[in-house]
Amino acid sequence: MVWLGGSLAGGAPAAAPLRIVTTFYPLYIATRNITDQVPGVETINLTRPAAGCLHDYQLTPADLVTLQTADILVANGAGLEAFLDKALRQAPRARVIQASVGIPLLNGNPHVWVSPALAIRQVANITAGLTRYDPPRAGLYRANAARYTAQLQALRDIMHRALQDLPSRDIITFHEAFPYFAQEFGLRVAAVIEREPGSAPDARTLAATIETVKRLRAPAVFVEPQYPARAAATIARETGAQIAMLDPCVTGPLTPDAYLRSMEKNLAELRRVLK
């Protein structure tokens, strides 16, 4: 797929400069697409691109300085950003957009962006918030959002066609980042290696996962590029399953097509091992 960014005809109406701060990487990529080349708008990411999921993230002094300059704060919501209340105290003038609003949650899981269909809904939520808070640039936001949504929908269609006939539907994931992805594509998360990334499974959990992999004859154990794969390596060694990679799209290059590229790699990896 080709990134279709480019200059928007007609320019934007004169308006005061606007600073949009996103809480973490996938929201930055989505918002970056919506604000692409919109004059007078700066979009920056609060947390480091290598931070991964924000379950236990602690705001740094530099983060607090950034928040104080935010006009709009784009958050995932759904309980992902444990620091959000503190962040809002540091951003008294910021208007908040929660990208997951209106999306039904699975057991309170906040990783909605990993599903392309729900990533599209998040784009719609962010766009609605930006047009509400910044009406003079609303037309430009909507035009960019329509362009990016078309790319996401094309990706989604390709993935559905490519994954619908896979003979193996069970996946063993590294942590609980993929229930929405699995739901969308008719896969089943049969086991999770680490409930929280960085917290290695105890011996009983590890043994149970090994038994699940053996019973299902699962061809692969999926790890994530953001975290060490020690437990997965043990499972692979005990079961003969191969180690494969699924990226929840929480780190990567700060380029507009980054989510598309990560999902294309996920598709290729699933087709490689679930055959």
ZAKEBA-963068 format. One line per 5 residues: number of its first residue (from 0); their letters; for each residue x, y, z of N, C-alpha, C. Coordinates in nm, 3 decimals. Layout:
N
NUM) a) X Y Z X Y Z X Y Z ~ ...
END
This chain:
275
0) mvwlg) 0.084 -0.119 0.000 0.000 0.000 0.000 0.087 0.124 0.000 ~ 0.035 0.232 -0.055 0.112 0.354 -0.069 0.049 0.463 0.015 ~ 0.132 0.531 0.091 0.085 0.646 0.168 0.041 0.755 0.072 ~ -0.080 0.808 0.093 -0.139 0.902 -0.001 -0.138 1.044 0.050 ~ -0.050 1.074 0.145 -0.044 1.210 0.198 -0.002 1.309 0.091
5) gslag) -0.033 1.435 0.113 0.003 1.537 0.017 -0.062 1.666 0.054 ~ -0.033 1.769 -0.020 -0.089 1.899 0.009 -0.239 1.898 -0.013 ~ -0.308 1.969 0.073 -0.452 1.982 0.058 -0.483 2.111 -0.015 ~ -0.565 2.098 -0.118 -0.596 2.216 -0.199 -0.675 2.316 -0.118 ~ -0.650 2.443 -0.145 -0.732 2.547 -0.086 -0.680 2.604 0.042
10) gapaa) -0.585 2.533 0.109 -0.532 2.584 0.233 -0.636 2.579 0.343 ~ -0.606 2.645 0.455 -0.697 2.646 0.569 -0.734 2.789 0.602 ~ -0.852 2.808 0.658 -0.886 2.942 0.703 -0.788 2.989 0.809 ~ -0.769 3.117 0.817 -0.679 3.171 0.918 -0.731 3.135 1.056 ~ -0.644 3.085 1.139 -0.683 3.047 1.274 -0.558 3.048 1.360
15) aplri) -0.580 3.054 1.491 -0.468 3.057 1.584 -0.393 2.925 1.579 ~ -0.260 2.927 1.598 -0.185 2.802 1.603 -0.240 2.709 1.711 ~ -0.236 2.582 1.684 -0.295 2.483 1.773 -0.193 2.374 1.801 ~ -0.178 2.335 1.928 -0.085 2.228 1.966 -0.164 2.109 2.017 ~ -0.153 1.998 1.944 -0.222 1.874 1.980 -0.120 1.777 2.036
20) vttfy) -0.147 1.724 2.154 -0.059 1.627 2.218 -0.133 1.494 2.227 ~ -0.070 1.387 2.179 -0.128 1.252 2.190 -0.055 1.177 2.301 ~ -0.129 1.087 2.368 -0.068 1.021 2.484 0.034 0.915 2.446 ~ 0.012 0.844 2.333 0.112 0.744 2.296 0.102 0.709 2.148 ~ 0.191 0.622 2.105 0.226 0.603 1.965 0.109 0.580 1.869
25) plyia) 0.020 0.481 1.890 -0.083 0.459 1.788 -0.177 0.577 1.772 ~ -0.200 0.652 1.880 -0.283 0.772 1.869 -0.210 0.882 1.793 ~ -0.079 0.888 1.811 -0.003 0.986 1.734 -0.013 0.956 1.585 ~ 0.002 0.829 1.547 -0.004 0.794 1.405 -0.142 0.830 1.348 ~ -0.248 0.797 1.420 -0.382 0.829 1.372 -0.402 0.980 1.360
30) trnit) -0.362 1.053 1.464 -0.382 1.199 1.465 -0.293 1.266 1.362 ~ -0.173 1.215 1.346 -0.082 1.269 1.244 -0.145 1.262 1.105 ~ -0.214 1.154 1.077 -0.282 1.143 0.948 -0.395 1.243 0.934 ~ -0.470 1.263 1.040 -0.584 1.355 1.036 -0.538 1.500 1.024 ~ -0.423 1.532 1.081 -0.374 1.670 1.080 -0.267 1.695 0.974
35) dqvpg) -0.246 1.599 0.886 -0.138 1.610 0.789 -0.147 1.739 0.707 ~ -0.043 1.820 0.715 -0.028 1.944 0.639 -0.144 2.042 0.661 ~ -0.209 2.032 0.775 -0.308 2.134 0.811 -0.233 2.253 0.869 ~ -0.240 2.368 0.807 -0.160 2.483 0.853 -0.195 2.525 0.996 ~ -0.091 2.563 1.068 -0.111 2.615 1.202 -0.136 2.510 1.308
40) vetin) -0.114 2.383 1.275 -0.138 2.275 1.370 -0.010 2.197 1.390 ~ 0.024 2.174 1.516 0.140 2.092 1.552 0.091 1.971 1.630 ~ 0.130 1.852 1.586 0.092 1.729 1.655 0.218 1.664 1.710 ~ 0.220 1.643 1.840 0.337 1.582 1.904 0.292 1.467 1.994 ~ 0.382 1.372 2.017 0.352 1.258 2.102 0.412 1.279 2.240
45) ltrpa) 0.333 1.249 2.343 0.378 1.274 2.480 0.485 1.176 2.524 ~ 0.458 1.047 2.509 0.549 0.946 2.561 0.647 0.902 2.452 ~ 0.756 0.844 2.494 0.857 0.798 2.399 0.800 0.692 2.307 ~ 0.837 0.693 2.180 0.786 0.591 2.087 0.822 0.449 2.128 ~ 0.924 0.433 2.213 0.964 0.299 2.256 0.897 0.259 2.387
50) agclh) 0.802 0.339 2.437 0.745 0.312 2.568 0.654 0.190 2.568 ~ 0.600 0.152 2.455 0.508 0.039 2.450 0.374 0.077 2.511 ~ 0.299 -0.025 2.559 0.172 0.003 2.623 0.194 0.080 2.752 ~ 0.093 0.155 2.792 0.112 0.252 2.901 0.059 0.205 3.035 ~ 0.050 0.074 3.055 -0.013 0.022 3.176 0.048 0.083 3.303
55) dyqlt) 0.179 0.090 3.310 0.247 0.138 3.431 0.334 0.260 3.404 ~ 0.304 0.332 3.298 0.390 0.444 3.260 0.382 0.555 3.365 ~ 0.498 0.611 3.398 0.508 0.723 3.491 0.548 0.848 3.414 ~ 0.472 0.954 3.431 0.503 1.079 3.363 0.639 1.132 3.408 ~ 0.717 1.181 3.313 0.847 1.239 3.342 0.834 1.391 3.355
60) padlv) 0.934 1.459 3.411 0.928 1.606 3.415 0.911 1.668 3.277 ~ 0.975 1.608 3.175 0.960 1.660 3.039 0.816 1.643 2.991 ~ 0.752 1.531 3.027 0.612 1.510 2.990 0.524 1.620 3.050 ~ 0.549 1.654 3.175 0.468 1.755 3.242 0.481 1.891 3.174 ~ 0.601 1.922 3.129 0.621 2.048 3.057 0.543 2.046 2.926
65) tlqta) 0.549 1.933 2.855 0.475 1.920 2.729 0.326 1.938 2.751 ~ 0.273 1.877 2.855 0.130 1.885 2.883 0.084 2.028 2.909 ~ 0.168 2.107 2.971 0.130 2.244 3.002 0.110 2.329 2.877 ~ 0.164 2.283 2.765 0.152 2.360 2.641 0.042 2.306 2.549 ~ -0.029 2.201 2.592 -0.126 2.135 2.505 -0.256 2.215 2.497
70) dilva) -0.303 2.234 2.374 -0.437 2.289 2.353 -0.541 2.177 2.349 ~ -0.502 2.064 2.290 -0.590 1.946 2.282 -0.507 1.825 2.321 ~ -0.563 1.739 2.405 -0.497 1.615 2.444 -0.579 1.499 2.390 ~ -0.517 1.416 2.307 -0.583 1.298 2.251 -0.537 1.176 2.330 ~ -0.632 1.111 2.398 -0.602 0.993 2.479 -0.679 0.874 2.426
75) ngagl) -0.628 0.755 2.455 -0.703 0.634 2.420 -0.825 0.620 2.507 ~ -0.806 0.643 2.639 -0.914 0.619 2.733 -0.930 0.471 2.760 ~ -1.049 0.432 2.808 -1.080 0.292 2.842 -0.988 0.238 2.951 ~ -0.930 0.328 3.031 -0.845 0.286 3.141 -0.701 0.259 3.106 ~ -0.661 0.282 2.981 -0.523 0.252 2.943 -0.424 0.345 3.011
80) eafld) -0.452 0.474 3.007 -0.358 0.572 3.062 -0.387 0.594 3.211 ~ -0.320 0.517 3.295 -0.341 0.530 3.439 -0.303 0.669 3.488 ~ -0.220 0.737 3.412 -0.172 0.870 3.451 -0.263 0.982 3.402 ~ -0.377 0.949 3.341 -0.454 1.052 3.271 -0.503 1.162 3.365 ~ -0.550 1.126 3.484 -0.598 1.229 3.577 -0.485 1.325 3.614
85) kalrq) -0.366 1.271 3.639 -0.252 1.357 3.669 -0.216 1.442 3.549 ~ -0.224 1.383 3.431 -0.193 1.458 3.310 -0.287 1.577 3.293 ~ -0.413 1.556 3.320 -0.510 1.663 3.303 -0.488 1.776 3.403 ~ -0.439 1.741 3.520 -0.406 1.848 3.617 -0.291 1.934 3.568 ~ -0.203 1.875 3.485 -0.090 1.948 3.431 -0.125 2.019 3.300
90) aprar) -0.243 1.995 3.249 -0.285 2.055 3.122 -0.418 2.126 3.141 ~ -0.420 2.232 3.222 -0.548 2.292 3.261 -0.626 2.352 3.145 ~ -0.559 2.390 3.038 -0.631 2.451 2.927 -0.664 2.351 2.816 ~ -0.616 2.229 2.828 -0.632 2.131 2.720 -0.774 2.076 2.718 ~ -0.828 2.068 2.599 -0.954 1.997 2.577 -0.920 1.854 2.540
95) viqas) -0.998 1.760 2.589 -0.962 1.618 2.582 -1.049 1.545 2.481 ~ -0.984 1.465 2.399 -1.052 1.373 2.308 -1.015 1.231 2.351 ~ -1.115 1.149 2.385 -1.089 1.009 2.418 -1.127 0.925 2.297 ~ -1.028 0.864 2.236 -1.046 0.799 2.106 -1.128 0.672 2.114 ~ -1.142 0.612 2.231 -1.215 0.487 2.243 -1.360 0.506 2.284
100) vgipl) -1.406 0.630 2.294 -1.542 0.654 2.340 -1.643 0.586 2.248 ~ -1.742 0.519 2.308 -1.845 0.453 2.230 -1.809 0.316 2.178 ~ -1.687 0.270 2.201 -1.645 0.137 2.154 -1.670 0.035 2.265 ~ -1.751 -0.067 2.241 -1.773 -0.169 2.345 -1.643 -0.241 2.378 ~ -1.617 -0.255 2.507 -1.492 -0.316 2.551 -1.512 -0.464 2.582
105) lngnp) -1.408 -0.542 2.558 -1.406 -0.683 2.593 -1.337 -0.698 2.728 ~ -1.414 -0.726 2.832 -1.359 -0.743 2.968 -1.273 -0.625 3.010 ~ -1.311 -0.506 2.968 -1.238 -0.387 3.007 -1.105 -0.369 2.938 ~ -1.076 -0.449 2.837 -0.947 -0.442 2.768 -0.940 -0.315 2.684 ~ -0.834 -0.234 2.698 -0.827 -0.106 2.626 -0.760 -0.112 2.489
110) hvwvs) -0.712 -0.227 2.444 -0.628 -0.235 2.323 -0.712 -0.235 2.195 ~ -0.803 -0.141 2.184 -0.899 -0.143 2.073 -0.833 -0.113 1.938 ~ -0.726 -0.033 1.937 -0.664 0.010 1.811 -0.603 -0.105 1.733 ~ -0.579 -0.221 1.797 -0.516 -0.333 1.728 -0.611 -0.395 1.626 ~ -0.739 -0.370 1.639 -0.835 -0.409 1.536 -0.845 -0.298 1.432
115) palai) -0.819 -0.326 1.304 -0.832 -0.221 1.203 -0.972 -0.157 1.200 ~ -1.076 -0.237 1.223 -1.210 -0.181 1.223 -1.227 -0.079 1.336 ~ -1.170 -0.110 1.452 -1.182 -0.017 1.564 -1.083 0.098 1.552 ~ -0.972 0.076 1.483 -0.883 0.189 1.452 -0.957 0.291 1.367 ~ -1.041 0.244 1.276 -1.122 0.335 1.194 -1.218 0.414 1.284
120) rqvan) -1.277 0.347 1.382 -1.367 0.419 1.474 -1.290 0.521 1.556 ~ -1.169 0.489 1.595 -1.089 0.585 1.669 -1.056 0.707 1.582 ~ -1.025 0.684 1.456 -1.002 0.796 1.365 -1.126 0.885 1.359 ~ -1.244 0.823 1.351 -1.368 0.901 1.348 -1.387 0.981 1.477 ~ -1.356 0.919 1.592 -1.370 0.990 1.720 -1.274 1.108 1.731
125) itagl) -1.149 1.086 1.688 -1.050 1.194 1.694 -1.092 1.307 1.601 ~ -1.138 1.272 1.482 -1.180 1.374 1.385 -1.298 1.453 1.439 ~ -1.394 1.384 1.500 -1.510 1.454 1.556 -1.466 1.552 1.665 ~ -1.371 1.510 1.748 -1.323 1.599 1.853 -1.249 1.720 1.798 ~ -1.165 1.697 1.699 -1.089 1.808 1.641 -1.181 1.908 1.571
130) trydp) -1.282 1.859 1.500 -1.374 1.952 1.433 -1.459 2.028 1.534 ~ -1.489 1.964 1.646 -1.566 2.033 1.751 -1.483 2.142 1.818 ~ -1.357 2.112 1.846 -1.273 2.207 1.918 -1.204 2.308 1.826 ~ -1.197 2.279 1.698 -1.127 2.366 1.603 -1.208 2.379 1.474 ~ -1.325 2.441 1.480 -1.413 2.447 1.362 -1.351 2.510 1.238
135) pragl) -1.263 2.611 1.248 -1.210 2.669 1.124 -1.134 2.570 1.036 ~ -1.077 2.466 1.094 -1.000 2.368 1.016 -1.077 2.239 0.994 ~ -1.206 2.239 1.024 -1.284 2.115 1.022 -1.281 2.047 0.886 ~ -1.292 2.124 0.779 -1.292 2.064 0.646 -1.164 1.992 0.613 ~ -1.052 2.048 0.657 -0.923 1.984 0.632 -0.908 1.856 0.712
140) yrana) -0.951 1.859 0.838 -0.947 1.738 0.919 -1.030 1.627 0.855 ~ -1.150 1.663 0.811 -1.239 1.561 0.755 -1.183 1.504 0.624 ~ -1.124 1.588 0.543 -1.066 1.539 0.417 -0.952 1.443 0.444 ~ -0.864 1.478 0.537 -0.754 1.389 0.572 -0.805 1.258 0.631 ~ -0.905 1.269 0.720 -0.960 1.150 0.785 -1.022 1.057 0.681
145) aryta) -1.092 1.114 0.584 -1.153 1.030 0.479 -1.046 0.956 0.400 ~ -0.936 1.025 0.369 -0.827 0.963 0.294 -0.764 0.848 0.374 ~ -0.737 0.873 0.502 -0.674 0.770 0.584 -0.771 0.655 0.612 ~ -0.897 0.686 0.634 -0.996 0.581 0.656 -1.006 0.488 0.534 ~ -0.999 0.545 0.416 -1.001 0.462 0.295 -0.882 0.368 0.291
150) qlqal) -0.766 0.414 0.335 -0.649 0.326 0.340 -0.668 0.215 0.443 ~ -0.720 0.251 0.561 -0.744 0.150 0.664 -0.848 0.048 0.618 ~ -0.953 0.094 0.551 -1.055 0.002 0.504 -1.000 -0.092 0.397 ~ -0.917 -0.040 0.309 -0.856 -0.125 0.207 -0.768 -0.232 0.272 ~ -0.690 -0.192 0.372 -0.608 -0.287 0.447 -0.696 -0.392 0.514
155) rdimh) -0.802 -0.348 0.578 -0.894 -0.439 0.647 -0.953 -0.540 0.551 ~ -0.994 -0.496 0.435 -1.052 -0.587 0.336 -0.951 -0.693 0.291 ~ -0.828 -0.649 0.267 -0.722 -0.742 0.227 -0.698 -0.846 0.336 ~ -0.693 -0.801 0.462 -0.667 -0.893 0.572 -0.781 -0.992 0.589 ~ -0.904 -0.947 0.576 -1.017 -1.040 0.589 -1.011 -1.148 0.482
160) ralqd) -0.984 -1.108 0.359 -0.977 -1.208 0.251 -0.862 -1.305 0.274 ~ -0.749 -1.253 0.320 -0.630 -1.338 0.333 -0.638 -1.431 0.454 ~ -0.715 -1.396 0.556 -0.717 -1.476 0.679 -0.841 -1.564 0.692 ~ -0.937 -1.551 0.602 -1.063 -1.620 0.624 -1.052 -1.772 0.610 ~ -0.956 -1.821 0.536 -0.948 -1.965 0.510 -0.829 -2.032 0.578
165) lpsrd) -0.768 -1.967 0.675 -0.655 -2.030 0.743 -0.702 -2.156 0.815 ~ -0.633 -2.268 0.802 -0.678 -2.391 0.867 -0.663 -2.387 1.019 ~ -0.565 -2.313 1.069 -0.545 -2.302 1.213 -0.595 -2.166 1.259 ~ -0.681 -2.165 1.364 -0.741 -2.039 1.411 -0.697 -2.004 1.552 ~ -0.624 -2.091 1.622 -0.582 -2.066 1.760 -0.449 -1.995 1.761
170) iitfh) -0.440 -1.891 1.842 -0.313 -1.820 1.858 -0.277 -1.810 2.005 ~ -0.149 -1.821 2.033 -0.093 -1.803 2.167 -0.023 -1.668 2.164 ~ -0.074 -1.571 2.238 -0.018 -1.436 2.230 0.067 -1.405 2.352 ~ 0.150 -1.303 2.335 0.243 -1.267 2.442 0.170 -1.204 2.559 ~ 0.088 -1.101 2.534 0.004 -1.048 2.640 -0.132 -1.011 2.584
175) eafpy) -0.217 -0.952 2.664 -0.359 -0.939 2.628 -0.384 -0.818 2.537 ~ -0.308 -0.811 2.429 -0.323 -0.700 2.336 -0.408 -0.734 2.215 ~ -0.446 -0.861 2.196 -0.503 -0.901 2.068 -0.647 -0.952 2.071 ~ -0.726 -0.932 2.175 -0.863 -0.985 2.169 -0.950 -0.920 2.063 ~ -0.932 -0.790 2.039 -1.013 -0.722 1.937 -0.967 -0.764 1.796
180) faqef) -0.838 -0.779 1.780 -0.782 -0.828 1.654 -0.836 -0.968 1.624 ~ -0.831 -1.056 1.725 -0.879 -1.193 1.708 -1.028 -1.194 1.677 ~ -1.103 -1.112 1.748 -1.248 -1.106 1.725 -1.278 -1.063 1.581 ~ -1.207 -0.965 1.534 -1.234 -0.917 1.398 -1.206 -1.022 1.292 ~ -1.099 -1.097 1.309 -1.056 -1.188 1.203 -1.089 -1.335 1.230
185) glrva) -1.175 -1.360 1.328 -1.220 -1.497 1.351 -1.113 -1.588 1.407 ~ -1.018 -1.531 1.480 -0.915 -1.610 1.547 -0.955 -1.632 1.693 ~ -0.886 -1.722 1.761 -0.915 -1.747 1.902 -0.785 -1.738 1.981 ~ -0.784 -1.651 2.081 -0.668 -1.642 2.169 -0.680 -1.756 2.270 ~ -0.603 -1.863 2.247 -0.615 -1.983 2.328 -0.539 -1.972 2.460
190) avier) -0.435 -1.889 2.463 -0.356 -1.869 2.585 -0.279 -1.739 2.572 ~ -0.247 -1.682 2.689 -0.169 -1.559 2.696 -0.047 -1.589 2.783 ~ 0.071 -1.555 2.733 0.194 -1.590 2.805 0.213 -1.503 2.928 ~ 0.203 -1.373 2.911 0.220 -1.280 3.024 0.098 -1.190 3.029 ~ 0.023 -1.196 3.139 -0.096 -1.113 3.152 -0.060 -0.965 3.147
195) epgsa) 0.049 -0.929 3.208 0.102 -0.794 3.200 0.245 -0.803 3.148 ~ 0.280 -0.728 3.044 0.416 -0.736 2.991 0.519 -0.701 3.096 ~ 0.622 -0.783 3.103 0.727 -0.761 3.202 0.708 -0.844 3.328 ~ 0.591 -0.906 3.343 0.566 -0.992 3.459 0.567 -1.137 3.412 ~ 0.680 -1.203 3.429 0.696 -1.340 3.378 0.593 -1.432 3.442
200) pdart) 0.539 -1.528 3.367 0.439 -1.620 3.423 0.502 -1.709 3.530 ~ 0.421 -1.744 3.632 0.472 -1.837 3.733 0.476 -1.977 3.673 ~ 0.533 -2.069 3.750 0.556 -2.204 3.698 0.425 -2.272 3.659 ~ 0.320 -2.253 3.737 0.192 -2.317 3.707 0.134 -2.263 3.577 ~ 0.137 -2.131 3.559 0.083 -2.069 3.438 0.164 -2.114 3.316
205) laati) 0.296 -2.118 3.331 0.381 -2.159 3.221 0.352 -2.303 3.181 ~ 0.336 -2.389 3.281 0.306 -2.530 3.253 0.171 -2.545 3.184 ~ 0.073 -2.466 3.228 -0.060 -2.473 3.166 -0.055 -2.427 3.022 ~ 0.023 -2.323 2.995 0.036 -2.275 2.857 0.103 -2.380 2.770 ~ 0.205 -2.444 2.822 0.273 -2.551 2.747 0.175 -2.662 2.713
210) etvkr) 0.092 -2.701 2.809 -0.008 -2.805 2.783 -0.110 -2.762 2.679 ~ -0.150 -2.635 2.684 -0.245 -2.584 2.585 -0.186 -2.589 2.444 ~ -0.061 -2.548 2.433 0.005 -2.551 2.302 0.014 -2.694 2.250 ~ 0.047 -2.787 2.337 0.057 -2.928 2.295 -0.081 -2.982 2.255 ~ -0.181 -2.952 2.337 -0.315 -3.006 2.310 -0.371 -2.954 2.178
215) lrapa) -0.349 -2.826 2.152 -0.402 -2.766 2.029 -0.311 -2.788 1.909 ~ -0.190 -2.841 1.938 -0.088 -2.851 1.834 -0.069 -2.716 1.765 ~ -0.066 -2.613 1.847 -0.051 -2.477 1.794 0.084 -2.465 1.725 ~ 0.084 -2.413 1.605 0.210 -2.410 1.529 0.308 -2.304 1.576 ~ 0.258 -2.203 1.651 0.347 -2.091 1.685 0.307 -2.029 1.817
220) vfvep) 0.406 -1.968 1.879 0.386 -1.882 1.995 0.423 -1.741 1.951 ~ 0.330 -1.649 1.965 0.352 -1.514 1.914 0.409 -1.425 2.023 ~ 0.520 -1.359 1.991 0.579 -1.260 2.080 0.560 -1.123 2.018 ~ 0.601 -1.020 2.093 0.587 -0.883 2.047 0.724 -0.818 2.039 ~ 0.747 -0.731 1.942 0.880 -0.673 1.925 0.922 -0.583 2.040
225) qypar) 0.827 -0.545 2.125 0.859 -0.450 2.233 0.915 -0.517 2.358 ~ 0.907 -0.650 2.369 0.939 -0.715 2.496 1.026 -0.838 2.476 ~ 1.104 -0.876 2.580 1.184 -0.998 2.572 1.095 -1.121 2.557 ~ 1.152 -1.225 2.497 1.072 -1.345 2.465 1.119 -1.467 2.543 ~ 1.166 -1.448 2.666 1.223 -1.561 2.740 1.119 -1.670 2.766
230) aaati) 1.000 -1.632 2.816 0.898 -1.733 2.846 0.853 -1.802 2.718 ~ 0.838 -1.725 2.611 0.797 -1.783 2.483 0.900 -1.883 2.434 ~ 1.028 -1.853 2.456 1.134 -1.944 2.414 1.124 -2.076 2.489 ~ 1.090 -2.069 2.618 1.073 -2.192 2.696 0.957 -2.275 2.641 ~ 0.845 -2.207 2.611 0.729 -2.278 2.557 0.763 -2.342 2.422
235) aretg) 0.830 -2.268 2.338 0.868 -2.321 2.206 0.959 -2.443 2.221 ~ 1.053 -2.434 2.314 1.147 -2.546 2.333 1.074 -2.671 2.382 ~ 0.974 -2.654 2.469 0.903 -2.769 2.526 0.797 -2.827 2.433 ~ 0.753 -2.751 2.336 0.641 -2.795 2.253 0.677 -2.816 2.106 ~ 0.787 -2.760 2.064 0.822 -2.766 1.922 0.756 -2.658 1.839
240) aqiam) 0.674 -2.573 1.902 0.613 -2.462 1.829 0.721 -2.361 1.792 ~ 0.701 -2.294 1.681 0.796 -2.191 1.644 0.758 -2.058 1.708 ~ 0.855 -1.970 1.719 0.830 -1.835 1.770 0.803 -1.744 1.651 ~ 0.691 -1.674 1.658 0.653 -1.580 1.553 0.625 -1.444 1.617 ~ 0.603 -1.344 1.534 0.591 -1.207 1.582 0.455 -1.148 1.545
245) ldpcv) 0.387 -1.092 1.645 0.269 -1.009 1.622 0.293 -0.875 1.690 ~ 0.276 -0.769 1.615 0.305 -0.635 1.664 0.175 -0.564 1.700 ~ 0.157 -0.523 1.826 0.036 -0.448 1.864 0.040 -0.302 1.823 ~ 0.141 -0.265 1.749 0.150 -0.129 1.692 0.158 -0.022 1.801 ~ 0.242 -0.045 1.900 0.260 0.055 2.006 0.396 0.122 2.000
250) tgplt) 0.482 0.077 1.911 0.610 0.143 1.887 0.639 0.136 1.737 ~ 0.733 0.220 1.693 0.770 0.216 1.553 0.809 0.352 1.501 ~ 0.827 0.363 1.372 0.866 0.491 1.313 0.751 0.592 1.321 ~ 0.786 0.719 1.327 0.685 0.825 1.337 0.642 0.871 1.198 ~ 0.601 0.776 1.116 0.560 0.804 0.979 0.412 0.775 0.964
255) pdayl) 0.342 0.848 0.877 0.197 0.832 0.867 0.151 0.691 0.831 ~ 0.233 0.617 0.757 0.190 0.483 0.715 0.234 0.373 0.811 ~ 0.281 0.408 0.930 0.339 0.309 1.020 0.239 0.202 1.062 ~ 0.116 0.240 1.094 0.016 0.141 1.134 -0.013 0.046 1.019 ~ -0.028 0.098 0.898 -0.053 0.015 0.782 0.059 -0.086 0.761
260) rsmek) 0.183 -0.039 0.772 0.297 -0.128 0.749 0.303 -0.237 0.858 ~ 0.276 -0.201 0.983 0.280 -0.301 1.091 0.174 -0.407 1.070 ~ 0.055 -0.366 1.030 -0.052 -0.463 1.008 -0.023 -0.553 0.888 ~ 0.040 -0.498 0.786 0.079 -0.582 0.673 0.179 -0.689 0.717 ~ 0.272 -0.653 0.805 0.367 -0.752 0.856 0.295 -0.857 0.942
265) nlael) 0.198 -0.813 1.023 0.120 -0.909 1.102 0.048 -1.008 1.011 ~ -0.011 -0.957 0.905 -0.080 -1.044 0.811 0.015 -1.146 0.751 ~ 0.131 -1.103 0.707 0.228 -1.194 0.647 0.272 -1.301 0.747 ~ 0.291 -1.261 0.873 0.335 -1.356 0.975 0.226 -1.459 1.005 ~ 0.102 -1.415 1.014 -0.007 -1.508 1.040 -0.021 -1.609 0.926
270) rrvlk) -0.013 -1.562 0.805 -0.024 -1.652 0.690 0.095 -1.748 0.682 ~ 0.209 -1.705 0.732 0.328 -1.790 0.728 0.315 -1.908 0.824 ~ 0.257 -1.884 0.942 0.261 -1.989 1.046 0.128 -2.060 1.066 ~ 0.016 -1.998 1.037 -0.115 -2.062 1.061 -0.163 -2.133 0.934 ~ -0.085 -2.226 0.887 -0.118 -2.293 0.761 -0.124 -2.443 0.781
END
